[in-house]
Amino acid sequence: QLLRKEPALVAYYTFETRGRDPKRDMSILPNVAATGEALDGHIDGPRWTEGRLPGKFALRFWGAGYRDRVEIPEAERLHFAGSFSFAVWFESEVDAGYCGHLLAKGNEDWRLCMAPGNIEFTTGDVSRGTAASNVLVTSASFKPSDWHLAVATFQCDQRVARKRVYVDGQLLASSTGPLLVSPPHGAAATIGDNAVWASGGQFAGLIDEVAIFSRALTAGEIKEMFAAGSPSPANARGSLQPVTPSTQRETKR
């Protein structure tokens, strides 16, 4: 409830309900921020399942080979010329060895994705600068099959950009470099996929909650967010088990 009062909150998907209307529309992921229905997510493929806390929901994404995604319209609202942040609660599938996107707006704006065992945060048009100035990779790995909170912040001051990636409230990677902001692109923002990737960029696992801000969150705010939303051992879900393509198809059927 406090987070919903944040003036810089652009979009907030709590996964607390399967739909806004009385018929429980399972194809809509409601945006509960003040921007409202214009940024509601449209679910294509992921399946509803139990979330990280009792009574919460999550979406199950099936990974490479499936076009599972939540697409967010109004792409121009999610192009940031200044500071921004986004936060994603996720549980990764065990041994996911490919680049799976947690949250992305094409390749030219921003994206937060899973590299094997790490988190990768990319901003701006990579073709306009070196990889070091555009791509930030965490230097410490996280444990698969547990719930984690990934937060990426982009803070610009004049012509300098500062990027940080936090996992579970801890700063894992940071960089400072020239400000490189691409012009607006028409790529849709997506949860669990990258709209401009033909294949191989789909996340495998569960996503429970997503928030997007038009400012850089502070380290203290991120620690507070993790402490408030982290499931206790008694409340946590069971770990995901490795899923083969054959069992994926059987489970979805």
Stockholm file with secondary structure:
# STOCKHOLM 1.0

chainA/1-253         QLLRKEPALVAYYTFETRGRDPKRDMSILPNVAATGEALDGHIDGPRWTEGRLPGKFALRFWGAGYRDRVEIPEAERLHFAGSFSFAVWFESEVDAGYCGHLLAKGNEDWRLCMAPGNIEFTTGDVSRGTAASNVLVTSASFKPSDWHLAVATFQCDQRVARKRVYVDGQLLASSTGPLLVSPPHGAAATIGDNAVWASGGQFAGLIDEVAIFSRALTAGEIKEMFAAGSPSPANARGSLQPVTPSTQRETKR
#=GR chainA/1-253 SS CTGGGCTTEEEEECCSCSCSSTTCCTTEECCCSTTGGGGCEEEESCEEEECSSTTCEEEEEECTTSCCEEEECCGGGGCCSSCEEEEEEEEECTTCCSCEEEEEETTTTEEEEEETTEEEEEESCGGGSCHHHHEEECSSCCCTTSEEEEEEEEEEETTEEEEEEEETTEEEEEEEEECCCCCCCCCCEEESSCTTCSSSCBCEEEEEEEEEESSCCCHHHHHHHHHHHCCCTTTCCCCCCCCCHHHHHHHHC
#=GC SS_cons         CTGGGCTTEEEEECCSCSCSSTTCCTTEECCCSTTGGGGCEEEESCEEEECSSTTCEEEEEECTTSCCEEEECCGGGGCCSSCEEEEEEEEECTTCCSCEEEEEETTTTEEEEEETTEEEEEESCGGGSCHHHHEEECSSCCCTTSEEEEEEEEEEETTEEEEEEEETTEEEEEEEEECCCCCCCCCCEEESSCTTCSSSCBCEEEEEEEEEESSCCCHHHHHHHHHHHCCCTTTCCCCCCCCCHHHHHHHHC
//
